[in-house]
Amino acid sequence: MGHREELLRGAKKALLEKGWARTTARDVVALSGTNLGSIGYHYGSTEALMTAAMLSAIEEWGEALGRALGTPDPEEDAGDDAMLRFWRRVIRSIQADRQLWLASIEAMLQAEHNPALREQMAGGMQAGRSGMAAMLTGIPEDQIGAETVRSLGSVQLALMSGVLTQWLTDPASAPSAEEVVAGIRALGGSGGGPRLGQQIAGVEE
């Protein structure tokens, strides 16, 4: 592996261990076994190297998420419905790959001032909407309608972001897969208003 690849590997490791804001060029050099001059020679600047590392990490995150959501757990109850199995996989992925999920959050913050990163994130978000919609409906991505992608796919991504935030911030009190599904069904069947409050509280008319 050459210095360019070693630098990228070191920068990705630094992102996962320390985050973008706390990573210095010396951190990358120490983790990659290279030297400071290599950064300028191969990438032009530390920021350019960190951008390349973040883009690579995002790609790996997407692949890891795809594997996590698409691979059934042999211990899963075959009698459970698809929605419950889906959320169990999401939460397991957050627990198993916490640093990778954290990197995805930091990528969004950095994208505000990094056009290349923002463009990559926007493309990944669109692919995420499509993938989520296809997964939930069972319809191949190339056959699913744009309206379904924009509605179902967008809402599913929003739900995942909210659940992710809770699990990263306070895992001890974050919702279980069963609680997430119960909440989704309460919202979907209520139409809002007082009836929603009764359903959530378990109160019957």
C-alpha positions as CSV (number, residue, x, y, z in Angstrom):
1,M,0.0,0.0,0.0
2,G,1.4,3.4,-1.1
3,H,1.5,6.6,0.9
4,R,-1.7,7.9,-0.7
5,E,-3.7,4.9,0.4
6,E,-2.0,4.9,3.8
7,L,-2.9,8.5,4.3
8,L,-6.6,7.8,3.4
9,R,-6.7,4.8,5.7
10,G,-5.2,6.9,8.6
11,A,-7.5,9.8,8.0
12,K,-10.6,7.5,8.1
13,K,-9.4,6.0,11.3
14,A,-8.9,9.4,12.8
15,L,-12.4,10.4,11.7
16,L,-13.9,7.4,13.5
17,E,-11.7,7.8,16.6
18,K,-11.5,11.6,17.1
19,G,-14.0,13.2,14.6
20,W,-13.2,15.8,11.9
21,A,-12.9,18.9,14.2
22,R,-10.4,17.2,16.5
23,T,-8.2,15.5,13.9
24,T,-4.9,17.2,13.0
25,A,-2.4,16.5,10.3
26,R,-0.1,15.0,12.8
27,D,-2.8,12.6,14.0
28,V,-3.2,11.4,10.4
29,V,0.6,11.0,10.0
30,A,0.8,9.1,13.2
31,L,-2.0,6.7,12.3
32,S,-0.8,6.2,8.7
33,G,2.9,5.9,9.3
34,T,3.7,8.5,6.7
35,N,5.0,12.1,7.0
36,L,3.5,15.6,6.8
37,G,5.0,16.2,3.3
38,S,3.0,13.3,1.9
39,I,-0.3,15.0,2.7
40,G,0.5,18.0,0.5
41,Y,2.1,15.9,-2.2
42,H,-0.8,13.4,-2.6
43,Y,-3.8,15.5,-1.6
44,G,-2.8,19.2,-1.7
45,S,-4.0,20.0,1.8
46,T,-5.2,18.3,5.0
47,E,-8.8,19.5,4.3
48,A,-8.7,17.8,0.9
49,L,-7.5,14.6,2.5
50,M,-10.1,14.8,5.2
51,T,-12.8,15.4,2.6
52,A,-11.6,12.3,0.7
53,A,-11.6,10.3,3.9
54,M,-15.1,11.4,4.8
55,L,-16.4,10.6,1.3
56,S,-14.9,7.1,1.6
57,A,-16.3,6.7,5.1
58,I,-19.8,7.6,3.9
59,E,-19.6,5.0,1.2
60,E,-18.6,2.4,3.7
61,W,-21.4,3.5,6.0
62,G,-23.9,3.1,3.2
63,E,-22.6,-0.4,2.4
64,A,-22.6,-1.4,6.1
65,L,-26.2,-0.1,6.5
66,G,-27.3,-2.0,3.4
67,R,-25.8,-5.2,4.8
68,A,-27.3,-4.6,8.2
69,L,-30.8,-4.0,6.9
70,G,-30.7,-6.7,4.3
71,T,-29.3,-9.5,6.3
72,P,-31.7,-11.4,8.5
73,D,-30.7,-12.5,12.0
74,P,-31.1,-16.2,12.5
75,E,-32.4,-15.5,16.0
76,E,-35.2,-13.3,14.8
77,D,-38.7,-14.7,15.4
78,A,-40.1,-15.7,12.0
79,G,-43.5,-14.8,13.3
80,D,-42.6,-11.1,13.7
81,D,-43.8,-8.7,11.0
82,A,-41.4,-7.1,8.6
83,M,-41.6,-3.6,10.2
84,L,-40.5,-5.0,13.6
85,R,-37.6,-7.0,12.0
86,F,-36.5,-3.9,10.1
87,W,-36.3,-1.7,13.2
88,R,-34.5,-4.4,15.1
89,R,-31.8,-4.4,12.4
90,V,-31.5,-0.6,12.4
91,I,-30.9,-0.6,16.2
92,R,-28.5,-3.5,16.0
93,S,-26.5,-1.6,13.4
94,I,-26.4,1.5,15.5
95,Q,-25.1,-0.5,18.4
96,A,-22.5,-2.4,16.4
97,D,-21.3,0.4,14.2
98,R,-21.7,3.4,16.5
99,Q,-18.6,5.3,15.3
100,L,-19.6,4.9,11.7
101,W,-23.1,6.3,12.4
102,L,-21.4,9.2,14.4
103,A,-19.3,9.9,11.3
104,S,-22.4,10.2,9.2
105,I,-23.8,12.9,11.5
106,E,-20.5,14.8,11.5
107,A,-20.5,14.6,7.7
108,M,-23.8,16.5,7.5
109,L,-22.3,19.2,9.7
110,Q,-19.1,19.5,7.7
111,A,-21.1,19.5,4.4
112,E,-22.5,23.0,5.3
113,H,-19.1,24.5,4.4
114,N,-17.9,21.8,1.9
115,P,-19.6,21.7,-1.5
116,A,-18.0,18.4,-2.5
117,L,-19.2,16.8,0.6
118,R,-22.6,18.3,0.4
119,E,-23.1,17.1,-3.2
120,Q,-22.1,13.5,-2.1
121,M,-24.4,13.7,0.9
122,A,-27.3,14.9,-1.3
123,G,-26.8,12.0,-3.7
124,G,-26.6,9.5,-0.9
125,M,-29.8,10.9,0.7
126,Q,-31.7,10.5,-2.6
127,A,-30.4,6.9,-2.9
128,G,-31.4,6.3,0.7
129,R,-35.0,7.5,0.1
130,S,-35.3,5.2,-2.9
131,G,-33.7,2.2,-1.1
132,M,-36.0,2.7,2.0
133,A,-39.1,2.9,-0.1
134,A,-38.1,-0.2,-2.1
135,M,-37.3,-2.2,1.1
136,L,-40.6,-1.3,2.7
137,T,-42.8,-1.9,-0.3
138,G,-41.0,-4.9,-1.8
139,I,-41.0,-3.1,-5.1
140,P,-37.6,-3.0,-7.0
141,E,-36.0,0.4,-7.0
142,D,-36.2,0.8,-10.7
143,Q,-39.9,0.2,-10.7
144,I,-41.0,2.2,-7.7
145,G,-42.8,5.5,-8.3
146,A,-41.3,8.9,-7.6
147,E,-44.2,9.8,-5.4
148,T,-43.6,6.8,-3.2
149,V,-39.9,7.6,-2.9
150,R,-40.7,11.2,-2.0
151,S,-43.3,10.3,0.6
152,L,-42.6,6.9,2.1
153,G,-38.8,7.0,1.6
154,S,-38.5,10.5,3.0
155,V,-40.5,9.7,6.1
156,Q,-38.6,6.5,6.8
157,L,-35.3,8.4,6.6
158,A,-36.7,11.0,9.0
159,L,-37.7,8.3,11.5
160,M,-34.3,6.7,11.2
161,S,-32.5,10.0,11.9
162,G,-34.6,10.6,15.0
163,V,-34.1,7.1,16.4
164,L,-30.4,7.4,15.6
165,T,-30.1,10.6,17.5
166,Q,-31.7,9.1,20.6
167,W,-29.6,6.0,20.5
168,L,-26.3,7.9,20.1
169,T,-27.2,10.5,22.8
170,D,-28.9,8.4,25.5
171,P,-28.9,4.6,24.6
172,A,-30.1,3.7,28.1
173,S,-33.5,5.3,27.5
174,A,-33.7,5.1,23.7
175,P,-36.7,3.4,22.2
176,S,-36.7,-0.3,21.4
177,A,-37.8,-1.7,18.1
178,E,-41.1,-2.7,19.6
179,E,-41.7,0.8,20.9
180,V,-40.8,2.5,17.6
181,V,-43.2,0.2,15.8
182,A,-46.0,0.8,18.3
183,G,-45.5,4.6,17.9
184,I,-45.6,4.4,14.1
185,R,-48.8,2.4,14.3
186,A,-50.4,4.8,16.8
187,L,-49.6,7.8,14.5
188,G,-50.8,6.0,11.4
189,G,-54.1,4.9,12.8
190,S,-55.1,7.9,14.8
191,G,-55.4,10.8,12.4
192,G,-54.0,13.0,15.1
193,G,-56.1,15.0,17.7
194,P,-57.3,13.8,21.1
195,R,-57.7,10.3,19.8
196,L,-53.9,10.1,19.3
197,G,-53.3,11.0,22.9
198,Q,-55.7,8.3,24.1
199,Q,-54.0,5.7,21.9
200,I,-50.5,6.5,23.1
201,A,-51.6,6.4,26.7
202,G,-53.5,3.2,26.2
203,V,-56.9,4.8,27.0
204,E,-60.0,3.4,25.3
205,E,-63.1,5.4,24.7
